[in-house]
Amino acid sequence: VRKAVSYATPLTSIMESIVGATGVQSRNTTVPPDMPGSASAELEPIPYDLDKAKELMAASASPDGFSTTLNVIAPNDIWVPQAVAIQEALREINIEVEVVQMPYADMITLQQAGDYEGMMHFQWGSDFPDAAGNLIPLFLSTNIPPQNNHAYYNNPEVDRLLNESEAELDEEARLEMLREVQRIISDDQPAIFLEHFKWFLPMSTRLTGYTLSPLWYWDAIGRDLRPTDA
C-alpha cells in the first residue's frame, strides 16, 4: 500500500506547481544531495505511474481501497497544498484522504504520542551535516514514538547497518554503510519523499562578523557583530 501511494503521487507536478524555488526534489531519500553520505546520485524519485499504483493496490491487503487521514501543520503555504494534492491524487486508487490541519504544537504532541491513524506530513532537520543525522532518528526501529521514527519503520538490516556505522572508524566504509541504508529504504518505500526545503536567510549589509556554515542552526546564537564601517 505504501508503494502504491508513492507511485500515485505526482511528485514532479507537486514540485513544479507548489514547491518551486523553495525546495529541491528528494531523490527518494531523506539525505540531501550535498550532504556527506548521501545516496542521491544513484537513486531516483519514484515516478508517477498510476497503472503501477493500481497494480500494487490490487495485490495488497486493501485491493478495494480505504479511508484514511493526512495530518499536516497549518497554516503553511507549501505543506497544506501538498497535502491537498496528495489527497486528490490518491482518489485515483480508491484511497479517500481527510486532510487534518493543526497547529505546530498539536502536531508535536501527536507525533510524540504516536497515537495517529493514516499519514503524517513530517519534516526533519539534521542536527549535524552528515547522513546519519537524517537516517538514525527517522528509520532505526528503536526510535519509534515518542522518538522520530513516525513511520514505525522496522528493517533488521537497516538497524544492523545503522548501529554498526556508529562504531565504524573508516570514514568511507561508514559512509558506504549509510548509502546502503538509503538504498534499502528507497526500495521499502516507508514514506513519500517530497523535497529538501530551503532556508532563506536575509542578511544585513550594515553588519559584519557573521559567516554562514553547515552548522549555522546551532552556532548562530552568539556572534561578534559589528557595523561594516567600523
C-alpha positions in Angstrom: 0.0 0.0 0.0 2.8 2.4 0.8 4.5 1.8 -2.5 1.1 2.3 -4.3 0.7 5.6 -2.5 4.2 6.7 -3.7 3.5 5.7 -7.3 0.2 7.5 -7.3 1.7 10.8 -6.0 2.7 13.2 -8.8 6.0 14.4 -7.3 7.2 16.3 -10.3 3.9 18.2 -10.6 3.9 19.0 -6.9 7.5 20.3 -7.2 6.6 22.5 -10.2 3.3 23.8 -9.1 3.7 24.1 -5.3 7.3 23.9 -4.1 9.0 25.7 -6.9 12.2 27.5 -5.8 11.5 26.9 -2.1 12.9 23.3 -2.2 14.9 20.7 -4.1 13.1 17.5 -5.0 14.3 14.5 -3.0 15.7 11.6 -4.9 13.9 9.1 -2.8 15.9 9.7 0.4 15.8 12.0 3.4 19.5 12.9 2.8 20.1 16.0 0.7 22.4 15.5 -2.3 25.2 17.7 -1.0 25.4 16.1 2.4 28.2 13.6 3.1 26.9 10.0 2.8 24.0 10.9 0.5 23.0 8.2 -2.0 21.1 10.8 -4.1 23.4 10.4 -7.0 22.4 6.8 -7.5 18.7 7.0 -6.5 15.7 8.3 -8.5 12.5 9.8 -7.3 9.5 7.4 -7.6 7.9 8.2 -10.9 4.2 9.0 -11.2 2.8 5.7 -12.5 -0.9 5.3 -11.9 -1.1 1.8 -13.6 1.7 0.6 -11.3 0.0 2.1 -8.3 -3.3 0.3 -9.2 -1.4 -3.0 -9.7 0.2 -2.6 -6.2 -3.1 -1.8 -4.6 -4.7 -4.9 -6.3 -2.0 -7.1 -4.8 -2.3 -5.5 -1.3 -4.5 -6.4 1.7 -6.7 -3.5 0.7 -7.5 -4.0 -3.0 -10.7 -2.0 -2.9 -9.1 1.0 -1.2 -9.9 2.6 2.2 -10.4 5.8 4.0 -7.6 7.5 6.0 -6.3 10.8 7.2 -3.3 13.0 6.4 -2.2 15.3 9.3 -0.4 18.5 8.3 0.8 21.6 10.1 -1.2 24.7 9.3 -1.2 27.4 8.3 1.5 26.7 5.7 1.7 27.9 2.1 3.6 24.8 0.9 2.7 21.9 3.2 -1.1 22.3 3.1 -1.3 22.5 -0.7 1.0 19.4 -0.8 -1.4 17.5 1.4 -4.4 18.6 -0.8 -2.5 17.5 -3.9 -1.8 14.1 -2.3 -5.5 13.8 -1.2 -6.7 14.4 -4.8 -4.1 12.0 -6.3 -5.0 9.1 -4.0 -8.6 9.2 -5.1 -7.4 7.6 -8.3 -6.5 4.4 -6.3 -9.6 4.5 -4.2 -8.0 5.9 -1.1 -10.1 8.7 0.4 -8.0 11.1 2.5 -9.2 13.5 5.0 -6.7 16.4 5.4 -6.5 17.3 9.1 -4.8 20.7 9.6 -3.4 21.5 13.0 -1.0 24.0 14.8 2.6 23.0 15.1 2.4 22.4 18.9 -0.5 20.0 18.4 1.4 18.1 15.7 4.4 17.7 18.0 2.0 16.3 20.7 0.5 13.9 18.1 4.0 12.8 16.9 5.4 12.1 20.3 2.3 10.2 21.4 2.4 8.1 18.3 -1.4 7.7 18.5 -2.4 8.6 15.0 -4.1 6.9 12.1 -3.1 7.2 8.5 -0.4 9.6 7.3 1.5 12.5 8.7 3.2 15.3 6.8 6.6 15.4 8.5 9.8 17.4 8.2 13.2 16.9 9.7 16.4 18.8 10.0 19.6 17.0 10.8 21.5 18.2 13.9 24.8 17.9 12.0 25.8 17.8 8.3 26.1 14.0 7.9 23.7 11.4 6.5 23.5 9.7 9.9 21.6 12.7 11.3 18.9 12.1 8.6 18.7 8.4 9.0 19.2 7.1 12.6 16.4 9.3 14.2 13.9 8.5 11.4 14.5 4.9 10.5 16.1 3.0 13.4 13.4 0.7 14.7 14.0 1.5 18.3 13.3 5.2 17.6 9.5 4.8 17.2 7.4 7.5 19.0 8.0 9.3 21.3 11.1 9.4 19.1 11.1 10.3 15.5 10.5 7.1 13.5 6.9 8.1 12.8 6.5 5.6 10.0 7.2 2.8 12.5 9.7 1.5 10.0 11.4 -1.8 11.0 14.0 -3.4 8.9 16.6 -5.6 10.7 19.3 -5.0 8.0 18.8 -1.2 8.3 19.1 -1.5 12.1 22.3 -3.5 11.7 23.9 -1.1 9.3 22.9 2.0 11.3 24.2 0.6 14.6 27.5 -0.7 13.1 28.1 2.5 11.2 28.2 4.3 14.6 31.3 2.3 15.6 33.0 2.2 12.1 36.2 4.2 12.2 36.9 4.0 8.5 35.1 7.1 7.2 34.5 5.9 3.7 33.3 2.5 4.9 30.9 4.3 7.3 29.5 6.5 4.5 29.0 3.5 2.3 27.0 1.7 5.0 24.8 4.8 5.2 24.4 4.9 1.4 23.4 1.2 1.6 20.8 2.1 4.2 19.3 4.6 1.8 19.1 2.0 -1.0 17.2 -0.4 1.2 14.8 2.3 2.5 14.1 3.6 -1.0 13.2 0.0 -2.0 10.9 -0.5 1.0 9.3 3.0 0.5 8.1 3.6 4.0 7.2 7.2 3.2 6.6 9.6 0.4 9.9 11.5 -0.1 8.9 15.1 -1.2 11.6 17.7 -1.1 14.5 19.2 0.9 13.2 22.6 1.7 15.4 25.6 1.5 16.1 28.1 4.2 16.0 31.7 3.2 18.2 33.9 5.5 18.2 37.6 4.9 21.5 39.3 5.8 22.0 43.0 6.5 24.8 44.7 4.6 25.2 47.1 7.5 26.6 44.3 9.8 29.7 42.1 9.5 31.2 39.4 11.7 28.9 36.5 10.7 29.6 33.8 8.1 27.1 31.0 7.4 28.4 27.5 7.9 26.8 24.0 7.7 26.2 24.3 11.5 24.5 27.7 11.3 21.4 26.5 13.1 23.4 25.8 16.2 26.3 28.4 16.0 24.2 31.5 15.4 23.3 32.1 19.0 26.2 34.5 19.8 28.2 36.5 17.3 30.7 39.4 17.5 28.6 41.5 15.1 29.8 45.0 14.3 28.9 47.7 11.8 30.5 47.2 8.4 32.1 50.7 8.5 33.7 50.1 11.9 
